[in-house]
Amino acid sequence: MELHARTIFERELAGEVISLDDPDYPQIYAIIRRAIHLTSELNAMLVDDNE
């Protein structure tokens, strides 16, 4: 039987609590930072059509 080491993403999707001390945490953190950046860009593009 072959053992398959789950990635941090698989573990996170399975509901496992991911510690900030996890050696793979920087992979998740990079995605979080990208999401924050994209959200900021999208919010800056919002135009209120009522004005």
Backbone as a printed PyTorch tensor [residue, N CA C, xyz], in Angstrom:
tensor([[[  0.8420,  -1.1780,   0.0000],
         [  0.0000,   0.0000,   0.0000],
         [  0.8870,   1.2410,   0.0000]],

        [[  0.6370,   2.1300,  -0.9400],
         [  1.4300,   3.3460,  -1.0590],
         [  0.8200,   4.4440,  -0.1920]],

        [[  1.6570,   5.0770,   0.6000],
         [  1.1940,   6.1910,   1.4250],
         [  1.2660,   7.4750,   0.6140]],

        [[  0.2230,   8.2670,   0.7130],
         [  0.1630,   9.5310,  -0.0060],
         [  0.1560,  10.6500,   1.0230]],

        [[  1.2130,  11.4300,   1.0450],
         [  1.2580,  12.5720,   1.9540],
         [  0.3380,  13.6550,   1.3910]],

        [[ -0.6270,  14.0470,   2.1950],
         [ -1.5740,  15.0640,   1.7330],
         [ -0.9150,  16.4430,   1.7650]],

        [[ -1.2600,  17.2440,   0.7820],
         [ -0.7380,  18.6080,   0.7530],
         [ -1.4620,  19.4380,   1.8080]],

        [[ -0.9190,  20.6070,   2.0890],
         [ -1.5630,  21.4890,   3.0550],
         [ -2.9560,  21.8780,   2.5700]],

        [[ -3.1420,  21.9700,   1.2640],
         [ -4.4400,  22.3310,   0.7010],
         [ -5.4520,  21.2000,   0.8970]],

        [[ -5.0110,  19.9680,   0.7010],
         [ -5.8910,  18.8170,   0.9320],
         [ -6.2710,  18.7270,   2.4070]],

        [[ -5.2950,  18.9560,   3.2720],
         [ -5.5710,  18.9070,   4.7110],
         [ -6.5400,  20.0090,   5.1180]],

        [[ -6.3630,  21.1910,   4.5590],
         [ -7.2380,  22.3210,   4.8800],
         [ -8.6590,  22.0560,   4.3850]],

        [[ -8.7820,  21.5530,   3.1670],
         [-10.1000,  21.2380,   2.6150],
         [-10.8070,  20.1320,   3.3930]],

        [[-10.0230,  19.2440,   4.0020],
         [-10.5930,  18.1680,   4.8140],
         [-11.0100,  18.6540,   6.1990]],

        [[-10.7620,  19.9360,   6.4790],
         [-11.1860,  20.4940,   7.7560],
         [-10.1330,  20.4440,   8.8440]],

        [[ -8.9390,  20.0130,   8.4930],
         [ -7.8710,  19.9580,   9.4890],
         [ -7.4650,  21.3770,   9.8850]],

        [[ -7.2340,  21.5800,  11.1530],
         [ -6.7570,  22.8790,  11.6170],
         [ -5.2970,  23.0060,  11.2150]],

        [[ -4.9760,  24.0900,  10.5280],
         [ -3.6120,  24.3190,  10.0750],
         [ -2.9680,  25.3430,  11.0070]],

        [[ -1.9050,  24.9310,  11.6590],
         [ -1.1900,  25.7970,  12.5850],
         [ -0.3340,  26.7960,  11.8180]],

        [[ -0.1810,  27.9800,  12.3850],
         [  0.7180,  28.9670,  11.7900],
         [  2.1570,  28.4700,  11.7970]],

        [[  2.4530,  27.4900,  12.6300],
         [  3.7870,  26.9070,  12.7060],
         [  3.9950,  25.7690,  11.7090]],

        [[  2.9540,  25.4030,  10.9650],
         [  3.0680,  24.3230,   9.9900],
         [  4.1450,  24.6960,   8.9630]],

        [[  5.0550,  23.8000,   8.6540],
         [  6.1180,  24.1270,   7.7060],
         [  5.6040,  24.4900,   6.3100]],

        [[  4.3870,  24.0670,   5.9600],
         [  3.8120,  24.3880,   4.6540],
         [  2.9060,  25.6150,   4.6910]],

        [[  2.7730,  26.2410,   5.8530],
         [  1.8610,  27.3900,   5.9800],
         [  2.1620,  28.5130,   4.9850]],

        [[  3.4190,  28.8020,   4.6490],
         [  3.6720,  29.8740,   3.6760],
         [  2.9340,  29.6850,   2.3470]],

        [[  2.6340,  28.4460,   1.9790],
         [  1.8720,  28.2040,   0.7420],
         [  0.4590,  28.7640,   0.8660]],

        [[ -0.1660,  28.5290,   2.0090],
         [ -1.5160,  29.0560,   2.2530],
         [ -1.4590,  30.5740,   2.3920]],

        [[ -0.4490,  31.0600,   3.1120],
         [ -0.3280,  32.4970,   3.3550],
         [ -0.1770,  33.2640,   2.0440]],

        [[  0.5520,  32.7100,   1.0890],
         [  0.7200,  33.3710,  -0.2030],
         [ -0.6370,  33.5310,  -0.9010]],

        [[ -1.4980,  32.5510,  -0.7880],
         [ -2.8240,  32.6270,  -1.4020],
         [ -3.6980,  33.6370,  -0.6570]],

        [[ -3.5930,  33.6580,   0.6630],
         [ -4.3480,  34.6300,   1.4610],
         [ -3.9410,  36.0470,   1.0650]],

        [[ -2.6360,  36.3020,   0.9580],
         [ -2.1470,  37.6360,   0.5820],
         [ -2.6440,  38.0130,  -0.8150]],

        [[ -2.6350,  37.0670,  -1.7400],
         [ -3.1190,  37.3320,  -3.1030],
         [ -4.6100,  37.6620,  -3.0880]],

        [[ -5.3800,  36.9430,  -2.2890],
         [ -6.8220,  37.2040,  -2.1930],
         [ -7.0790,  38.5940,  -1.6130]],

        [[ -6.3150,  38.9800,  -0.6100],
         [ -6.4650,  40.3190,  -0.0250],
         [ -6.1410,  41.3830,  -1.0760]],

        [[ -5.0770,  41.1640,  -1.8290],
         [ -4.6860,  42.1150,  -2.8700],
         [ -5.7760,  42.2390,  -3.9400]],

        [[ -6.2880,  41.1020,  -4.4040],
         [ -7.3400,  41.1290,  -5.4320],
         [ -8.6080,  41.7900,  -4.9160]],

        [[ -8.9560,  41.5330,  -3.6640],
         [-10.1370,  42.1520,  -3.0760],
         [ -9.9720,  43.6640,  -3.0190]],

        [[ -8.7910,  44.1100,  -2.6510],
         [ -8.5120,  45.5480,  -2.6180],
         [ -8.6570,  46.1630,  -4.0010]],

        [[ -8.1330,  45.4840,  -5.0110],
         [ -8.2650,  45.9870,  -6.3770],
         [ -9.7200,  46.0570,  -6.8190]],

        [[-10.4800,  45.0200,  -6.5140],
         [-11.8940,  45.0110,  -6.8890],
         [-12.6630,  46.1100,  -6.1670]],

        [[-12.3900,  46.3050,  -4.9000],
         [-13.0630,  47.3590,  -4.1450],
         [-12.7190,  48.7400,  -4.6970]],

        [[-11.5200,  48.9450,  -5.1790],
         [-11.1110,  50.2170,  -5.7470],
         [-11.8130,  50.4880,  -7.0700]],

        [[-12.2920,  49.4480,  -7.7330],
         [-12.9600,  49.6050,  -9.0170],
         [-14.4510,  49.8670,  -8.8790]],

        [[-14.9990,  49.7100,  -7.7020],
         [-16.4370,  49.8830,  -7.5260],
         [-16.8570,  51.3010,  -7.8610]],

        [[-17.9250,  51.4050,  -8.6210],
         [-18.4670,  52.7030,  -8.9980],
         [-19.9230,  52.7200,  -8.5700]],

        [[-20.3080,  53.7730,  -7.8920],
         [-21.7060,  53.9250,  -7.4940],
         [-22.4570,  54.6020,  -8.6300]],

        [[-23.3220,  53.8730,  -9.3360],
         [-24.0560,  54.4070, -10.4750],
         [-25.0720,  55.4630, -10.0770]],

        [[-25.4130,  55.5680,  -8.7970],
         [-26.3940,  56.5390,  -8.3450],
         [-25.8160,  57.9450,  -8.1850]],

        [[-24.5190,  58.0730,  -8.2680],
         [-23.9070,  59.3880,  -8.0910],
         [-23.7870,  60.1180,  -9.3980]]])
